């Protein structure tokens, strides 16, 4: 965590770095992975919670989409699914991912 010019080297070499954007220097903000724009450190725990939710959602989207695609590829391989139906199913699975991911939008506010 840093906010000054002398912190920029440490921020670049850290595994995950965070800079204070409002009171800090631009060099520190450009060197950091995360920039707290309003300088409220209490939001770090919220960011960790949100990142865990996003990671879980990504994994579920990948699992569900790959499962759907696997079964319908099998159907197509045996000639039980036309190319048009396959394209439609692919679009529907992509829309599912979009709508499933949009559920994260309800978690953006701080508790």
C-alpha positions as CSV (number, residue, x, y, z in Angstrom):
1,X,0.0,0.0,0.0
2,X,1.4,3.4,-0.9
3,X,0.6,6.9,-1.9
4,X,3.8,8.6,-2.8
5,X,6.4,8.7,-5.5
6,X,8.9,6.8,-3.3
7,X,6.4,3.9,-3.1
8,X,6.1,3.3,-6.8
9,X,9.0,0.8,-7.0
10,X,7.6,-1.2,-4.1
11,X,4.1,-1.1,-5.8
12,X,5.5,-2.4,-9.0
13,X,7.4,-5.3,-7.4
14,X,4.6,-6.4,-5.1
15,X,2.4,-9.3,-5.9
16,X,-0.8,-7.2,-5.4
17,X,-0.3,-3.5,-4.9
18,X,-2.8,-0.8,-3.8
19,X,-2.5,3.0,-4.0
20,X,-4.5,5.8,-2.5
21,X,-5.8,7.7,-5.5
22,X,-7.2,10.8,-4.0
23,X,-4.3,11.9,-1.8
24,X,-1.5,9.9,-3.6
25,X,0.6,10.7,-6.5
26,X,-0.1,9.8,-10.1
27,X,3.0,7.7,-10.3
28,X,1.9,5.5,-7.4
29,X,-1.5,5.2,-8.9
30,X,-0.1,4.1,-12.3
31,X,2.2,1.5,-10.6
32,X,-0.5,-0.1,-8.5
33,X,-2.9,-2.9,-9.3
34,X,-5.7,-1.4,-7.3
35,X,-6.4,2.3,-6.8
36,X,-8.7,3.5,-4.0
37,X,-10.2,6.6,-5.6
38,X,-11.8,8.0,-2.4
39,X,-9.1,6.7,-0.1
40,X,-11.4,4.7,2.2
41,X,-9.3,1.7,3.4
42,X,-12.4,0.0,4.7
43,X,-13.4,-0.8,1.2
44,X,-10.5,-3.3,0.8
45,X,-12.5,-6.0,2.7
46,X,-15.5,-5.3,0.4
47,X,-13.2,-5.7,-2.7
48,X,-12.0,-9.1,-1.4
49,X,-15.6,-10.2,-0.9
50,X,-16.6,-9.0,-4.3
51,X,-13.6,-10.7,-6.0
52,X,-14.6,-14.0,-4.4
53,X,-18.1,-13.7,-5.7
54,X,-16.8,-12.8,-9.2
55,X,-14.5,-15.8,-9.1
56,X,-17.2,-18.1,-8.0
57,X,-19.5,-16.8,-10.8
58,X,-16.8,-17.2,-13.4
59,X,-16.3,-20.8,-12.4
60,X,-20.0,-21.6,-12.4
61,X,-20.4,-20.0,-15.8
62,X,-17.6,-22.0,-17.3
63,X,-18.9,-25.2,-15.8
64,X,-22.5,-24.7,-16.9
65,X,-21.5,-23.6,-20.4
66,X,-19.1,-26.4,-21.0
67,X,-21.6,-28.9,-19.8
68,X,-24.3,-27.6,-22.1
69,X,-21.9,-27.5,-25.0
70,X,-20.6,-31.0,-24.3
71,X,-24.0,-32.6,-24.4
72,X,-25.2,-30.8,-27.4
73,X,-21.9,-31.5,-29.3
74,X,-22.6,-35.2,-28.6
75,X,-26.1,-34.8,-30.0
76,X,-24.8,-33.1,-33.1
77,X,-22.1,-35.7,-33.5
78,X,-24.8,-38.4,-33.7
79,X,-26.8,-36.3,-36.2
80,X,-29.6,-35.6,-33.7
81,X,-29.1,-31.8,-33.9
82,X,-29.1,-29.6,-36.9
83,X,-26.5,-26.8,-37.4
84,X,-29.2,-24.2,-36.9
85,X,-30.4,-25.7,-33.7
86,X,-26.8,-25.9,-32.5
87,X,-26.3,-22.3,-33.3
88,X,-29.4,-21.4,-31.4
89,X,-28.4,-23.4,-28.4
90,X,-25.0,-21.7,-28.4
91,X,-26.6,-18.3,-28.4
92,X,-28.9,-19.3,-25.6
93,X,-26.0,-20.6,-23.5
94,X,-24.1,-17.3,-24.1
95,X,-27.2,-15.3,-23.0
96,X,-27.4,-17.5,-19.9
97,X,-23.8,-16.5,-19.0
98,X,-24.7,-12.8,-19.5
99,X,-27.8,-13.0,-17.3
100,X,-26.1,-15.1,-14.7
101,X,-23.2,-12.7,-14.5
102,X,-25.6,-9.7,-14.3
103,X,-26.7,-11.0,-10.9
104,X,-23.4,-9.6,-9.6
105,X,-24.6,-6.1,-10.3
106,X,-26.8,-6.3,-7.2
107,X,-23.8,-6.8,-5.0
108,X,-22.0,-3.6,-6.0
109,X,-23.2,-1.4,-3.1
110,X,-21.3,-1.4,0.2
111,X,-23.0,-3.0,3.2
